[in-house]
């Protein structure tokens, strides 16, 4: 693991830091390094896919493992679950204990339905947002998942 860390910093972070102006303040090399290191979750070396791990709904989560992904409209699916409809109808706050339980049940319901559709259609993963560097289109399975809810 140390070798991978050294390789990443030697070939990405250090050259970027060296190209920055030597002035202090927000444009200092240290500030730039902090920004670069905080965005490393978005770096997908050797992958044709641009994803954020937080956008994974189910299936493989590593960009290098993706072979046949699908996407969905997560927020609309979540809003159409019985749990979130109940929260809206009763005016339950998402931050309240009851709201947290209902919200998590809705998330689980969407994830399970997405996993079922993913397996039925032969996809490797389902994402809220995914983009191909090569322009490959990603099928939207929102309607099929909605039917499973």
C-alpha positions as CSV (number, residue, x, y, z in Angstrom):
1,X,0.0,0.0,0.0
2,X,2.9,2.4,0.7
3,X,4.0,1.9,-2.9
4,X,0.6,2.9,-4.3
5,X,0.5,6.0,-2.0
6,X,4.0,7.0,-3.1
7,X,3.2,6.5,-6.8
8,X,0.0,8.6,-6.5
9,X,1.8,11.5,-4.7
10,X,4.9,11.4,-6.9
11,X,3.0,11.5,-10.2
12,X,-0.1,13.6,-9.3
13,X,0.3,15.7,-6.2
14,X,3.9,16.7,-6.3
15,X,4.0,18.0,-9.9
16,X,0.8,20.0,-9.3
17,X,2.3,21.5,-6.1
18,X,5.5,22.4,-8.0
19,X,3.6,24.2,-10.7
20,X,1.8,26.5,-8.2
21,X,3.0,30.1,-7.4
22,X,5.3,30.4,-4.4
23,X,3.2,33.1,-2.7
24,X,1.6,32.4,0.6
25,X,-2.1,32.4,1.6
26,X,-4.8,30.3,-0.1
27,X,-2.8,29.7,-3.2
28,X,0.1,28.1,-1.3
29,X,1.3,24.7,-2.2
30,X,0.0,23.3,1.1
31,X,-3.5,24.7,0.5
32,X,-3.4,23.2,-3.0
33,X,-2.3,19.9,-1.7
34,X,-5.1,19.8,0.8
35,X,-7.6,20.5,-2.0
36,X,-6.1,17.8,-4.2
37,X,-6.0,15.2,-1.4
38,X,-9.6,15.9,-0.5
39,X,-10.7,15.3,-4.1
40,X,-8.8,12.0,-4.5
41,X,-12.1,10.1,-4.1
42,X,-13.0,11.4,-7.5
43,X,-9.8,10.2,-9.2
44,X,-10.4,7.0,-11.1
45,X,-7.0,6.0,-12.4
46,X,-7.2,3.4,-15.2
47,X,-11.0,3.5,-15.4
48,X,-13.3,4.5,-18.2
49,X,-16.0,5.7,-15.7
50,X,-16.3,8.8,-13.6
51,X,-18.1,8.1,-10.4
52,X,-18.3,9.2,-6.8
53,X,-18.5,6.4,-4.3
54,X,-21.4,8.1,-2.6
55,X,-23.5,7.7,-5.8
56,X,-23.4,3.9,-5.7
57,X,-26.8,2.4,-4.9
58,X,-25.8,-1.3,-5.2
59,X,-23.4,-3.6,-7.0
60,X,-19.7,-3.0,-7.5
61,X,-18.5,0.3,-6.1
62,X,-15.0,0.6,-7.6
63,X,-14.7,2.5,-10.9
64,X,-12.2,-0.1,-12.2
65,X,-14.7,-2.9,-11.6
66,X,-17.5,-1.4,-13.6
67,X,-18.4,-3.3,-16.8
68,X,-22.2,-2.9,-17.4
69,X,-23.6,-0.2,-15.1
70,X,-27.1,1.3,-14.9
71,X,-28.4,4.5,-13.4
72,X,-31.6,5.7,-11.8
73,X,-33.4,8.8,-10.6
74,X,-32.7,8.1,-6.9
75,X,-34.5,11.1,-5.4
76,X,-37.7,10.5,-7.3
77,X,-37.7,6.8,-6.3
78,X,-37.0,7.6,-2.7
79,X,-39.8,10.1,-2.6
80,X,-42.2,7.6,-4.0
81,X,-41.6,5.0,-1.3
82,X,-44.4,4.5,1.3
83,X,-42.1,5.5,4.1
84,X,-41.3,8.9,2.6
85,X,-44.9,9.5,1.6
86,X,-45.9,8.8,5.3
87,X,-43.2,11.3,6.4
88,X,-44.6,14.0,4.1
89,X,-48.3,13.2,5.0
90,X,-47.6,13.4,8.7
91,X,-45.1,16.2,8.6
92,X,-42.4,14.1,10.2
93,X,-38.9,15.7,10.1
94,X,-36.1,13.8,8.6
95,X,-33.9,14.6,11.6
96,X,-36.4,13.2,14.2
97,X,-35.9,9.7,15.5
98,X,-39.1,8.5,13.7
99,X,-38.0,10.3,10.5
100,X,-34.6,8.7,10.6
101,X,-36.1,5.2,10.9
102,X,-38.6,5.9,8.1
103,X,-36.0,7.5,5.8
104,X,-33.6,4.5,6.3
105,X,-36.4,2.1,5.5
106,X,-37.2,4.0,2.3
107,X,-33.5,3.9,1.4
108,X,-33.4,0.1,2.0
109,X,-36.5,-0.4,-0.1
110,X,-35.0,1.5,-3.1
111,X,-31.7,-0.4,-2.7
112,X,-33.4,-3.8,-2.6
113,X,-35.6,-3.0,-5.6
114,X,-32.5,-1.6,-7.5
115,X,-30.6,-4.8,-6.7
116,X,-33.4,-7.0,-8.0
117,X,-33.6,-5.1,-11.3
118,X,-29.8,-5.0,-11.6
119,X,-29.6,-8.8,-11.3
120,X,-32.6,-9.4,-13.7
121,X,-31.1,-7.1,-16.4
122,X,-27.5,-8.3,-15.9
123,X,-25.9,-5.0,-14.7
124,X,-22.9,-5.0,-12.5
125,X,-23.9,-1.9,-10.5
126,X,-26.5,0.8,-10.2
127,X,-25.6,4.5,-9.7
128,X,-27.3,7.8,-8.9
129,X,-24.8,9.5,-11.2
130,X,-22.3,8.0,-13.6
131,X,-20.5,9.2,-16.6
132,X,-18.3,7.5,-19.2
133,X,-15.1,9.1,-20.4
134,X,-15.6,7.4,-23.8
135,X,-19.2,8.6,-24.1
136,X,-20.8,5.2,-23.5
137,X,-24.5,5.7,-22.7
138,X,-25.7,4.2,-19.4
139,X,-29.2,2.7,-19.3
140,X,-31.8,4.3,-17.0
141,X,-33.7,1.7,-15.0
142,X,-35.8,4.1,-12.9
143,X,-39.1,2.8,-14.3
144,X,-38.2,-0.9,-13.7
145,X,-37.1,-0.1,-10.1
146,X,-40.3,1.9,-9.5
147,X,-42.4,-1.1,-10.6
148,X,-40.6,-3.2,-7.9
149,X,-41.3,-0.7,-5.2
